[in-house]
Amino acid sequence: MDINDNKRFLLVTAHPDDECLFFLPVLTKLRHLGYTVFLLCLSTGNANGLGKKRISELKECANVLDIPSSNIFVKDDPNLQDGFNNSWPIELVKRHVDECSKKNQINNIITFDHFGVSGHPNHIAVYRGVRAFLNDRPHNMQGFSLKSENIFRKYLGLFDFLLLFFLSFIIRPILCFLHLSPPRLVSEYSSLSLHMTCLEPSRTNITSCTACDASQTAAAPIQLAEATRRELGSISMNVFRALRALGKHHTQLEWYRPLFVIFSSYTYLNSFETIKEYRRE
């Protein structure tokens, strides 16, 4: 599977701040490689009556992420309101995704997976709506869902990247030299790290790393060489950029939020799977 040649990606989220809490590595990668990125946020995050302010904060955050404000779309639909107890109609989510995709000639969509990272019902509804839309997609439309990690990996943060490096570039070569099949964990991490551009800039990459700063990392087309893996991975070590992005969401700066950014593996690693055919749940 190759990511579509049309360099227009749509990230679909549920609330303002989802983009910097969960998707910063892939957004950094796509912008650095010259892809046009759009963001569709399906609610204003108005659970506490701060919806208008949060829209403004989202656009300020997008500026930190190098996404033009003209590429930001926020929906204030009465049937798509922020809240754990608010059920979002799948067909309504599908309709908004369809309208935004057609308007902006989108060919690749990124969103949550079936668990929604945190289990938030709004996140899950976004995934289901996107998947329903992709079920009727044209042949050149592709979708990718952010893999929800278990609680252990979710809060490994920087150590998750270090573990990735150790397993992929030390343990895996040794096992290959000994003609031994690597355990599943080693294979999983290796699929993310193989041919990272910051380490092997001359190679076409499966995963690119923005740890070297966008101005220093060599640009290369995104390709997925392992079709069976069906993953698009992204790595970022720029935690300060993540904190700056979060800082634009002033109304959400509870004491624990910066700690989440620092210790969350989503600040450093994004792993994606292809959204497969739609099945009713």
Disulfide bonds with the S-S distance in Angstrom:
none
